[in-house]
Amino acid sequence: MKEYLKHHEWEVIEEGLNPHYNMVSESVFSLGNGRMGQRANFEEYYSGETLKGSYVAGIYYPDKTRVGWWKNGYPEYFAKVLNAPSWIGIRIAIGKQMLDLAKCKVEGFRRVLDMKRGLLTRSFTATLADGKTLKVEAKRFCSMAKGEIGAIRYSITAVNFSDKATVTLDIDADVVNKDSNYDEKFWEEVSKEAKEGRAIVIAQTKKTFFHVATGMCYSLSEAGKEVKAERVNVEQREKYAGNVLQLTLNEGKEMVIYKYAAVLSSENHPKDKLLAHCHKVLDEAIATGFDKLLEDHEKVWKHKWEECDITIEGDVAAQQGIRFNIFQLTQTYTGEDERLNIGPKGFTGEKYGGSTYWDTEAYCIPFYLGTAEKKVARNLLVYRYKHLPKAIENAKKLGFTDGAAFYPFVTMNGEECHNEWEITFEEIHRTSAMAYAIRDYIDYTGDDAYLAEYGLEVLIGISRFWAQRATWSTDKNKYVVLGVTGPNEYENNVNNNWYTNYLGAWTLRYTQFAIDHVKKTNSARYSEIVSKTSFDEAKEASKWKDISEKMYYPADERRGVILQQDGFFDKELLRVNDLKPSQRPLNQKWSWDRILRSCFIKQADVLQGLYLFEDDFEIETLRKNFDFYEPMTVHESSLSPCVHAILAARLGYKERAYEFYLRTARLDLDDYNNDTEEGCHITSMAGTWMSVVKGFGGMRVKNGQLHINPFLPDKWKSYSFRLEFRKRVIKIRVTADGVETIRESGDPLEVIVKEKAVKL
């Protein structure tokens, strides 16, 4: 853990420059607006450790899969979210001395992420080698109101001197990805232009040929009055354009540089219009000005916080944690473009490559269901529906037939692009996350028309996959599922992972429910689906029923627990408390061979299934399995603590629930897993919201009715959250005195609060 960030209800604060933590801070202080994002890299040149990152939604590169032994069915490429052309650069030189915080004396360094306003502020005093001292304050945001605009206010004050300064303002498309397999650069220049006051570079990605236009313009002021540079040189080279300004810094007088950026992609503009549209956006930005752009940006954030804020009284660390998670989720995905999804690192880093994992369906959809109008979650489901042909193609590559659909573990366009065999081939449970999300969406919204419109086609394809993937065992007289990886990725190529078997059988049952529903409510559409998918109900549905009724579920009767997979109890059963702290995290300290032979669990596996299907099991079954498996769980996946928090809350383990909540809420703020420098864990952040709402708040939807069964953690005086539910807005506040439930908008409804009906 790295507990160097100050606790504050609305801000993330770093005081003092620690070069060893800089890459962690670059992730934590990242900004985005759904269309683009930027790590918290310094505007000025920095020779210290840094991971430069600027990102544009939907833009990727298919990097060739690099493996030692190619196997049939392997994806041909691994998709990479690209580090895009940089727009933040403001390089400062006094005489021949470059302002570089790695090489000068830095005092009073302070970096603040104002989550309420969506504003990054940084200030410091730097003393150069010759004793000249500069005071700098920088403010930056990616506009939530104008999604293609970024803005910087960068002020410089000469503290103890007057001298000439050279300021370089640029656009740099000659960028690299840290994770490039062959150290390849992924951008090629299309065009560039630069003149006094403006520079634009249009670059295209190799292979995918996305075009991105990145432009900048600027203005200057001194002592509150607009000024001009004494001289401006235009600088151009391959994939680069900028202005080099000659200025005089006068002792004690503040020089302010306003830099405006426009970032446009061919996903939203015709390629032949990009340059003209980029000029137009730059004209709008500089005409509007920094202060008005910021005001409009803040208004959007005000509205967003009204929709999704969670308040916690009496625990600043917990309050900061939940707001940080909500902030990052909100600036990553707005739900306005159904072509987009939620990347595991969002706009904070390039690790994990692809834009979409099963995290979206299992973790993010509940957050957007509860905090936004239903079209936002619906768009996430439609995204998967549009990828159904690719899911069928993915299955076909592995030898499946007749329209079986195997959704990818990692994807940009529906095609599998993950390059680890034990994940790509074996972590098959992810395809049923799509099925579960459909049910989750319909249960919450009541929008059962979705089944006929989109859902049933997806369910039929997924069920066809399971029907071919299950194997009849004459030895067990049951259907088995062999050679899989469950959610616990510290086990590979196992037989009969309980979670996988249970989820597969449930999918087959739910598909039959969906068939019956659509036949009854929209027979014409059902006939269309049958024709489109060549569905033979008599033959296929009977097979699915047989598999779902005769699926094998491993269990240990002596211990009274579910068996994670066949052979699990052959392992030496240790507890995490038996490990020395120096051995953690295992994935950074142990060999993979040692991890696979151990009993230690990366993330909820059996418990993931009990969380998703808690109503299928007695409370004592939940308790026995939680008590057995949690002590062996190292929580080295960001997806793990939130599931345990929700289950612990259900079981009445209040202190444990709080511990898990704090871990998921502050996973990146405190760098629990020593990997935040690579980017924040965006998709798992939705689990933090679920920890409060489903965990402490006890929120469930049963038979279309909202249930609330909350408790108050001992360290909190109160907490409150807001839910969008079936065209109503409901606010729940929990205090030591009880539960206050208010319908803020929409028609009256009845909710169940602590097992009692309450009319709102």
QUIHUPE-V80241 format. One record per residue. SS is DSSP state (2 for helix, 1 for strand, 0 for the rest). PSI is psi in whole degrees, -180 to 180 (999 if undefined). Layout:
ss: <SS & SS>
psi: <PSI & PSI>
//
This chain:
ss: <0 & 0 & 0 & 0 & 1 & 1 & 0 & 0 & 0 & 0 & 1 & 1 & 1 & 1 & 1 & 0 & 0 & 0 & 2 & 2 & 2 & 2 & 2 & 2 & 2 & 2 & 2 & 2 & 0 & 0 & 1 & 1 & 0 & 0 & 0 & 1 & 1 & 1 & 0 & 0 & 0 & 0 & 0 & 0 & 0 & 0 & 0 & 0 & 0 & 0 & 0 & 0 & 0 & 1 & 1 & 1 & 0 & 0 & 0 & 1 & 1 & 1 & 1 & 1 & 0 & 0 & 0 & 0 & 0 & 0 & 0 & 0 & 0 & 0 & 0 & 0 & 1 & 1 & 1 & 1 & 1 & 0 & 0 & 0 & 0 & 1 & 0 & 0 & 0 & 1 & 1 & 1 & 1 & 1 & 0 & 0 & 1 & 1 & 0 & 0 & 0 & 0 & 0 & 0 & 1 & 1 & 1 & 1 & 1 & 1 & 1 & 1 & 1 & 1 & 0 & 0 & 0 & 0 & 1 & 1 & 1 & 1 & 1 & 1 & 1 & 1 & 1 & 0 & 0 & 0 & 0 & 0 & 1 & 1 & 1 & 1 & 1 & 1 & 1 & 1 & 1 & 1 & 0 & 0 & 0 & 0 & 0 & 0 & 1 & 1 & 1 & 1 & 1 & 1 & 1 & 1 & 1 & 1 & 0 & 0 & 0 & 0 & 1 & 1 & 1 & 1 & 1 & 1 & 1 & 1 & 1 & 1 & 0 & 0 & 0 & 0 & 0 & 0 & 0 & 0 & 0 & 0 & 0 & 0 & 0 & 0 & 1 & 1 & 1 & 1 & 1 & 1 & 1 & 1 & 1 & 0 & 0 & 1 & 1 & 1 & 1 & 1 & 1 & 1 & 1 & 0 & 0 & 0 & 0 & 0 & 1 & 1 & 1 & 1 & 1 & 1 & 1 & 1 & 1 & 1 & 1 & 1 & 0 & 0 & 1 & 1 & 1 & 0 & 0 & 0 & 1 & 1 & 1 & 1 & 1 & 1 & 1 & 0 & 0 & 1 & 1 & 1 & 1 & 1 & 1 & 1 & 1 & 1 & 1 & 0 & 0 & 0 & 0 & 1 & 1 & 1 & 1 & 1 & 1 & 1 & 1 & 1 & 1 & 1 & 1 & 0 & 0 & 0 & 0 & 0 & 2 & 2 & 2 & 2 & 2 & 2 & 2 & 2 & 2 & 2 & 2 & 2 & 2 & 2 & 2 & 2 & 2 & 2 & 0 & 2 & 2 & 2 & 2 & 2 & 2 & 2 & 2 & 2 & 2 & 2 & 2 & 2 & 2 & 2 & 2 & 2 & 2 & 2 & 0 & 0 & 1 & 1 & 1 & 0 & 0 & 2 & 2 & 2 & 2 & 2 & 2 & 2 & 2 & 2 & 2 & 2 & 2 & 2 & 2 & 2 & 2 & 2 & 0 & 0 & 0 & 0 & 0 & 0 & 0 & 0 & 0 & 0 & 0 & 0 & 0 & 0 & 0 & 0 & 0 & 0 & 0 & 0 & 0 & 0 & 0 & 1 & 0 & 0 & 2 & 2 & 2 & 2 & 2 & 2 & 2 & 2 & 2 & 2 & 2 & 2 & 2 & 0 & 0 & 2 & 2 & 2 & 2 & 2 & 2 & 2 & 2 & 2 & 2 & 2 & 2 & 2 & 0 & 2 & 2 & 2 & 2 & 2 & 2 & 2 & 2 & 2 & 2 & 0 & 0 & 0 & 0 & 0 & 0 & 0 & 0 & 0 & 0 & 0 & 0 & 0 & 1 & 0 & 0 & 0 & 0 & 0 & 0 & 0 & 0 & 0 & 2 & 2 & 2 & 2 & 0 & 0 & 0 & 0 & 0 & 2 & 2 & 2 & 2 & 2 & 2 & 2 & 2 & 2 & 2 & 2 & 2 & 2 & 2 & 2 & 2 & 0 & 0 & 0 & 2 & 2 & 2 & 2 & 2 & 2 & 2 & 2 & 2 & 2 & 2 & 2 & 2 & 2 & 2 & 2 & 2 & 2 & 2 & 2 & 2 & 0 & 1 & 1 & 1 & 0 & 0 & 0 & 0 & 1 & 1 & 1 & 0 & 0 & 0 & 1 & 0 & 0 & 0 & 0 & 0 & 0 & 0 & 0 & 0 & 1 & 0 & 0 & 0 & 2 & 2 & 2 & 2 & 2 & 2 & 2 & 2 & 2 & 2 & 2 & 2 & 2 & 2 & 2 & 2 & 2 & 2 & 2 & 2 & 2 & 2 & 2 & 2 & 0 & 2 & 2 & 2 & 2 & 2 & 2 & 2 & 2 & 2 & 2 & 2 & 0 & 0 & 0 & 2 & 2 & 2 & 2 & 2 & 2 & 2 & 2 & 2 & 2 & 2 & 2 & 2 & 0 & 1 & 0 & 0 & 0 & 1 & 1 & 0 & 0 & 0 & 0 & 1 & 1 & 0 & 0 & 0 & 0 & 0 & 2 & 2 & 2 & 0 & 0 & 0 & 0 & 0 & 2 & 2 & 2 & 0 & 0 & 2 & 2 & 2 & 0 & 0 & 2 & 2 & 2 & 2 & 0 & 0 & 2 & 2 & 2 & 2 & 2 & 2 & 0 & 0 & 0 & 1 & 0 & 0 & 0 & 0 & 2 & 2 & 2 & 2 & 2 & 2 & 2 & 0 & 2 & 2 & 2 & 0 & 0 & 2 & 2 & 2 & 2 & 2 & 2 & 2 & 2 & 2 & 2 & 2 & 2 & 2 & 2 & 1 & 0 & 0 & 0 & 0 & 0 & 0 & 2 & 2 & 2 & 2 & 2 & 2 & 2 & 2 & 2 & 2 & 2 & 0 & 0 & 0 & 2 & 2 & 2 & 2 & 2 & 2 & 2 & 2 & 2 & 2 & 2 & 2 & 0 & 0 & 0 & 0 & 0 & 0 & 0 & 0 & 0 & 0 & 2 & 2 & 2 & 0 & 0 & 0 & 2 & 2 & 2 & 2 & 2 & 2 & 2 & 2 & 2 & 2 & 2 & 2 & 2 & 2 & 2 & 0 & 0 & 0 & 1 & 1 & 1 & 0 & 0 & 1 & 1 & 1 & 1 & 0 & 0 & 0 & 0 & 0 & 0 & 0 & 0 & 0 & 1 & 1 & 1 & 1 & 1 & 1 & 1 & 1 & 0 & 0 & 1 & 1 & 1 & 1 & 1 & 1 & 1 & 1 & 0 & 0 & 1 & 1 & 1 & 1 & 1 & 1 & 1 & 1 & 0 & 0 & 0 & 0 & 1 & 1 & 1 & 1 & 0 & 0 & 1 & 1 & 1 & 1 & 0>
psi: <145 & 97 & 65 & -7 & 137 & 146 & 133 & 145 & -36 & -5 & 151 & 124 & 129 & 126 & 122 & 137 & 112 & 104 & -30 & -22 & 0 & -41 & -32 & -46 & -37 & -36 & -51 & -39 & 16 & 155 & 154 & 175 & 20 & -30 & -31 & 165 & 167 & 125 & 161 & 49 & 153 & 146 & -42 & 164 & 140 & 121 & -1 & -171 & 127 & 150 & 99 & 135 & 117 & 134 & 146 & 127 & 132 & -1 & 125 & 173 & 135 & 85 & 134 & 132 & 131 & 107 & 156 & -32 & 108 & 133 & 147 & 136 & -9 & 141 & 143 & -17 & 162 & 115 & 141 & 129 & 123 & 140 & 115 & 170 & 137 & 135 & -1 & -9 & 125 & 93 & 135 & 131 & 135 & 110 & -123 & 10 & 117 & 136 & 110 & 110 & -12 & -13 & 8 & 170 & 120 & 128 & 153 & 27 & 130 & 127 & 129 & 127 & 108 & 100 & -27 & -35 & -11 & 42 & 131 & 126 & 140 & 136 & 150 & 166 & 130 & 133 & 122 & 175 & -32 & 8 & -6 & 134 & 133 & 142 & 128 & 139 & 126 & 137 & 141 & 146 & 155 & 116 & 124 & -19 & -34 & 93 & -9 & 12 & 134 & 149 & 144 & 135 & 113 & 112 & 140 & 132 & 124 & 115 & -43 & 27 & 165 & 132 & 169 & 144 & 146 & 125 & 124 & 121 & 124 & 171 & 125 & 109 & 5 & 67 & 165 & 161 & 134 & -33 & 18 & 129 & -37 & 29 & 29 & 145 & 141 & 0 & 141 & 146 & 135 & -49 & 166 & 155 & 149 & 138 & 173 & 123 & -5 & 149 & 141 & 135 & 128 & 123 & 154 & 150 & 145 & 149 & -53 & -21 & 33 & 140 & 137 & 125 & 124 & 120 & 161 & 149 & 173 & 166 & 162 & 149 & 148 & 129 & 36 & 0 & 139 & 135 & 168 & 153 & 151 & -34 & 144 & 123 & 135 & 133 & 128 & 140 & -177 & 126 & 27 & 140 & 142 & 178 & 137 & 115 & 137 & 123 & 161 & 122 & 123 & 134 & 127 & -5 & 133 & 125 & 124 & 130 & 122 & 115 & 126 & 137 & 145 & 129 & 110 & 144 & 160 & -5 & -22 & -6 & 147 & 142 & -38 & -5 & -4 & -45 & -48 & -42 & -34 & -44 & -42 & -43 & -40 & -42 & -45 & -42 & -50 & -30 & -36 & -41 & 158 & -48 & -42 & -38 & -43 & -41 & -45 & -39 & -44 & -33 & -40 & -44 & -37 & -44 & -41 & -45 & -33 & -31 & -39 & 7 & 146 & 127 & 138 & 124 & 128 & 2 & 92 & -39 & -41 & -39 & -46 & -41 & -49 & -38 & -36 & -42 & -45 & -41 & -49 & -41 & -43 & -37 & -8 & -44 & 123 & -15 & 6 & -18 & 110 & -6 & -14 & 163 & -168 & 112 & 149 & -23 & -1 & -130 & 29 & -8 & 172 & -4 & 153 & -6 & -79 & 165 & -19 & 127 & 176 & -10 & -38 & -50 & -39 & -28 & -44 & -39 & -43 & -37 & -49 & -30 & -41 & -15 & -2 & 167 & 155 & -22 & -25 & -51 & -37 & -39 & -34 & -37 & -41 & -35 & -45 & -37 & -42 & -19 & 4 & -45 & -37 & -36 & -38 & -40 & -40 & -44 & -40 & -37 & -26 & 3 & 4 & 155 & 178 & 39 & 15 & 138 & 124 & 102 & 146 & 156 & -40 & 134 & 158 & -35 & 15 & -17 & 137 & 133 & 35 & 140 & 25 & 121 & -38 & -16 & -54 & -48 & -33 & -26 & 67 & -14 & -23 & -29 & -28 & -9 & -31 & -41 & -44 & -39 & -36 & -47 & -43 & -45 & -47 & -42 & -40 & -43 & -22 & 8 & 67 & -9 & -19 & -32 & -48 & -39 & -47 & -40 & -42 & -39 & -43 & -45 & -40 & -45 & -44 & -41 & -36 & -37 & -49 & -36 & -32 & -24 & -28 & 148 & 137 & 126 & 114 & -26 & -45 & -14 & 37 & 165 & 139 & 162 & 114 & 153 & 59 & 167 & 126 & -170 & -32 & 98 & 6 & 15 & 126 & 149 & 46 & 165 & 136 & 53 & 122 & -44 & -45 & -46 & -43 & -44 & -38 & -46 & -40 & -41 & -43 & -40 & -42 & -35 & -40 & -40 & -44 & -40 & -49 & -40 & -47 & -39 & -40 & -39 & -22 & 71 & -34 & -44 & -37 & -43 & -38 & -44 & -43 & -45 & -44 & -39 & -2 & 44 & 125 & 92 & -45 & -43 & -50 & -45 & -35 & -36 & -43 & -41 & -42 & -44 & -46 & -32 & -22 & 23 & 143 & 132 & 111 & 140 & 159 & 104 & -34 & -44 & -18 & 31 & 160 & 143 & 126 & -42 & 167 & 134 & 0 & -36 & 3 & -14 & 160 & 115 & 100 & 172 & 156 & -33 & -17 & -14 & 144 & 145 & -31 & -15 & -2 & 151 & 147 & -39 & -8 & -10 & -25 & 156 & 157 & -35 & -45 & -38 & -45 & -30 & -12 & 169 & -5 & 140 & 127 & -45 & 172 & 129 & -81 & -42 & -25 & -43 & -40 & -31 & -48 & -35 & 41 & -31 & -11 & -6 & 150 & 153 & -33 & -32 & -42 & -44 & -48 & -44 & -36 & -48 & -28 & -48 & -33 & -41 & -16 & 3 & 124 & -9 & 42 & 10 & 141 & -17 & -5 & -51 & -36 & -40 & -42 & -34 & -44 & -44 & -42 & -40 & -43 & -36 & -2 & 12 & 74 & -42 & -40 & -41 & -42 & -42 & -44 & -39 & -48 & -36 & -44 & -36 & -33 & 20 & -47 & -37 & -37 & 5 & 54 & -43 & 12 & 39 & 11 & -23 & -23 & -4 & 158 & 160 & 81 & -50 & -35 & -16 & -27 & -28 & -27 & -44 & -44 & -33 & -38 & -52 & -48 & -29 & -81 & -37 & -16 & 32 & 129 & 159 & 120 & 122 & 41 & 4 & 139 & 129 & 136 & 126 & 74 & 163 & 163 & 117 & 146 & -32 & -4 & 145 & -34 & 166 & 158 & 151 & 166 & 140 & 134 & 122 & 109 & 56 & 18 & 158 & 122 & 133 & 131 & 129 & 129 & 126 & 178 & -22 & -13 & -159 & 128 & 123 & 122 & 131 & 110 & -28 & 164 & 177 & 157 & 153 & 165 & 130 & 159 & 114 & 116 & 47 & 14 & 137 & 132 & 125 & 123 & 999>
//
